[in-house]
Amino acid sequence: MQAVVLAGGLGTRLRPITLSRPKSLLPVLNRPLIQRVMDILGPEVDEVLVATGYMGDRLCSLFRDMKDVPRVEVVVEQSPLGTGGALKQLEKKLKGTFVVVNGDVICSLDMTKMLSFHRNKKGLGTIALWEVEDPTPFGMVVTGKDGRILEFKEKPKSEEVVSRAVNAGTYILEPEVLSYMASVKEASLEREVFPRALERGLYGFRFAGYWFDAGTLDSYLRIHAELMRRMSPSRRPGGPDIGPWSI
């Protein structure tokens, strides 16, 4: 099974630390962010396509030297294509059901359970959902009792909030979703493609644990705090045994 990691962002909200390296290579407890993102890929995934642009050569070098990971191909965009365009350019490489993960999201999602949910629903796609107290800064998702997505609302106003579920940036999709994009051009999966595909059947998969979008300095720091909290005491920096991280 294939997975696509969308890692083409410029990381402008994380400047100045992204001026000299791409966001996907920022360290998170001694490992590049993109490796932490890829930790959720289940055993079903045996090939990863990384769609990137900004300083893409750095990612090529990382995976060329890395061992003990699924087969990885880095595809460098010549110009920014957004989440939709980045996926459309990979159309000829994608075969069968595939996973898409945003390259700046670290979470506790169980991909095996999500894949089972997706296969059971038999829809065009499944979107991971995370519950938040205030959905106004996010993409709000409204679902029916069977989990089918009824509506998307990007950054809703307070009076428009009818759901606490937001798009968590991980998807399991069927190849047919690519037919909702006519050509390779800049486009957004979240704002353009998914709303058009609702009639075909998109479902929301809720999960618990933790979820962070590493797009700002504040969230980048909070990721470190959460992961360290979940470590065994002996593995924390300054503990009696500074070995490989346990999470």
C-alpha positions in Angstrom: 0.0 0.0 0.0 1.2 3.5 -0.8 1.3 6.6 1.3 1.8 10.2 0.2 3.4 12.7 2.6 2.5 16.3 1.7 5.7 18.3 2.7 5.7 21.2 0.3 5.0 24.1 2.6 7.4 27.0 3.1 7.0 27.0 6.9 6.6 30.8 7.0 4.8 30.7 10.4 7.9 29.0 11.8 10.4 31.5 10.7 13.3 32.2 11.4 14.0 28.5 12.2 12.8 27.5 8.7 15.0 30.0 6.8 17.9 27.6 6.7 16.0 24.2 6.5 12.6 23.0 5.4 9.9 22.5 8.1 9.9 18.8 7.5 13.5 18.5 8.8 13.1 20.5 12.0 14.2 18.3 14.9 11.6 16.8 17.2 13.3 15.0 20.1 16.4 14.3 18.0 14.5 13.0 14.9 13.3 15.0 11.8 9.7 16.1 11.9 8.9 14.1 8.8 10.0 10.9 10.5 7.7 11.6 13.4 4.9 12.2 10.9 5.6 8.9 9.2 5.4 7.0 12.5 1.7 6.6 12.1 1.9 4.7 8.8 0.8 1.2 9.6 2.5 -2.1 8.5 0.3 -2.1 5.4 2.3 0.8 3.9 5.4 -0.4 2.0 6.0 2.7 -0.3 6.0 6.4 0.5 5.9 9.3 -1.9 7.0 12.6 -0.4 5.7 15.6 -2.3 7.9 18.6 -1.6 9.2 21.8 -3.0 11.1 24.2 -0.7 14.7 22.8 -0.2 13.5 19.5 -1.6 17.2 18.4 -2.1 17.5 18.2 1.7 14.8 15.6 1.9 16.3 13.6 -1.0 19.5 13.5 1.0 17.7 12.4 4.2 16.0 9.4 2.7 19.0 8.4 0.6 21.0 7.9 3.8 18.2 6.4 5.9 17.8 2.7 6.6 14.9 0.6 8.1 12.1 2.7 6.4 9.7 1.8 3.7 10.7 2.5 0.1 10.6 6.3 -0.2 10.6 8.5 -3.4 10.9 12.2 -3.1 9.0 14.2 -5.8 10.1 17.9 -6.0 7.5 20.4 -7.3 8.8 23.1 -9.6 6.2 25.5 -8.3 3.8 25.4 -5.3 0.7 23.2 -6.1 -1.2 23.1 -2.8 -2.4 19.8 -1.3 -4.7 19.0 -4.3 -2.2 19.8 -7.1 0.6 17.9 -5.2 -1.6 14.8 -5.2 -2.7 15.2 -8.8 0.9 15.2 -10.1 1.4 11.8 -8.5 -1.7 10.3 -10.3 0.4 8.0 -12.6 2.4 6.7 -9.6 -0.6 5.8 -7.4 -2.1 2.3 -7.6 -5.1 1.4 -5.5 -6.2 2.7 -2.1 -3.6 5.1 -0.7 -2.9 7.1 2.5 -2.3 10.8 2.6 -0.7 12.6 5.5 0.1 16.3 6.0 3.8 16.6 6.6 3.4 18.8 9.7 0.9 16.7 11.8 2.1 14.6 14.7 -0.6 12.5 16.3 -1.6 9.2 17.9 -3.8 7.9 15.1 -4.0 4.1 14.6 -3.7 3.7 10.9 -4.7 0.0 11.0 -8.0 0.8 12.7 -8.7 3.7 10.3 -8.0 1.5 7.3 -10.4 -1.2 8.6 -13.0 1.6 9.1 -12.5 2.8 5.5 -12.8 -0.6 4.0 -16.0 -1.3 6.0 -17.6 2.0 4.8 -16.7 1.5 1.1 -16.7 5.2 0.4 -14.4 7.4 -1.7 -12.4 8.4 1.2 -12.0 8.5 5.0 -10.8 11.6 6.8 -9.3 11.5 10.3 -11.2 13.8 12.7 -10.0 15.4 15.9 -12.3 17.0 18.6 -11.3 20.5 19.6 -12.9 23.0 22.0 -12.9 25.8 19.5 -13.1 24.8 15.8 -13.0 28.4 14.4 -9.3 28.3 13.5 -9.7 24.9 11.7 -11.7 23.1 9.1 -14.9 22.1 10.8 -16.5 18.8 9.7 -20.1 17.8 10.2 -21.0 14.1 10.1 -24.2 12.0 10.3 -24.8 9.1 12.7 -23.1 6.6 10.4 -20.0 8.7 10.2 -20.7 10.0 6.7 -19.5 13.6 6.2 -22.3 16.0 5.4 -20.6 19.3 5.3 -17.2 21.1 5.5 -16.8 24.6 6.8 -13.3 26.2 6.7 -12.6 28.5 9.7 -16.3 28.9 10.7 -17.5 31.9 12.6 -18.6 31.3 16.2 -22.3 31.4 15.3 -21.7 28.8 12.6 -20.2 26.2 14.9 -22.3 23.0 14.9 -19.5 20.5 15.4 -16.3 20.2 17.4 -14.8 17.8 14.9 -12.0 19.2 12.6 -10.0 17.8 9.8 -6.9 16.2 11.3 -4.9 16.1 8.1 -4.7 12.4 7.4 -6.8 10.6 4.7 -7.3 7.2 3.2 -8.5 7.7 -0.4 -9.5 5.7 -3.5 -7.9 6.6 -6.8 -11.2 8.0 -8.1 -10.7 11.1 -5.9 -8.2 12.3 -8.5 -10.9 12.5 -11.1 -12.3 15.5 -9.2 -9.2 17.5 -10.4 -9.0 18.1 -14.1 -5.3 18.9 -14.3 -2.1 19.5 -12.4 -2.5 23.0 -11.0 -2.5 24.7 -7.6 -5.5 23.4 -5.7 -6.7 22.5 -2.2 -7.9 19.1 -1.2 -9.7 20.5 1.8 -11.4 23.6 0.3 -12.0 22.5 -3.3 -11.8 18.7 -3.9 -13.4 17.2 -0.8 -16.6 19.4 -0.9 -17.1 18.3 -4.5 -16.7 14.7 -3.6 -19.2 14.6 -0.8 -21.9 13.0 -3.0 -19.7 10.0 -3.7 -19.2 9.3 0.0 -16.6 10.6 2.4 -16.5 9.4 6.0 -15.0 10.7 9.3 -12.8 8.6 11.6 -12.5 9.9 15.1 -9.5 9.0 17.3 -8.2 9.9 20.8 -4.8 10.5 22.3 -3.0 13.5 21.0 -2.9 15.7 17.8 -0.6 18.6 16.9 -0.2 20.7 13.8 3.4 21.8 13.9 2.8 24.9 11.8 3.5 27.5 14.5 6.3 28.0 17.0 3.8 27.5 19.8 2.6 24.2 18.6 6.1 23.1 17.7 7.1 23.6 21.3 4.0 21.9 22.6 4.8 18.8 20.6 8.0 18.4 22.5 6.3 18.8 25.8 3.7 16.2 25.0 6.1 13.6 23.6 8.4 14.0 26.6 5.5 13.7 29.0 4.7 10.3 27.4 8.3 9.0 27.7 9.3 6.6 30.4 11.4 8.6 33.0 14.6 6.7 32.2 14.4 7.9 28.6 13.9 11.6 29.2 16.8 14.0 28.7 18.8 14.1 31.9 17.5 10.7 33.1 19.7 7.8 34.1 19.7 6.3 30.6 19.9 8.5 27.5 19.3 6.0 24.8 16.9 5.8 21.8 13.6 7.5 22.4 10.8 5.4 23.6 8.2 7.3 21.6 
